[in-house]
Amino acid sequence: MDCLRHLSPPKELCAVTDLQQLNLDHNAISVLPDRLSALKELRELTLNDNLISTVPLHIYQLPKLRNLTLDNNPLPPSVTT
């Protein structure tokens, strides 16, 4: 889903509740909305080269998430990926 150029991922993504991998690299995303918590089967989330400065708690609470990649985002040093 490259080149969407959204501030946040599209709402329609959250309707695919059995989604296991999601790559949203290079999309100028700055916000990870609460609705992403509906992706209960998500195992891998890749968000490289966006504008994300904080990772909300609901992302860390995804029950099957094993790989979260946030390279080249303006995150504070305290956020580990």
Secondary structure, DSSP 8 states (H G I E B T S, - for coil): -TT---SS--GGGGG-TT--EEE-TTS------GGGGG-TT--EEE--SS------HHHHT-TT--EEE-TTS---TT---
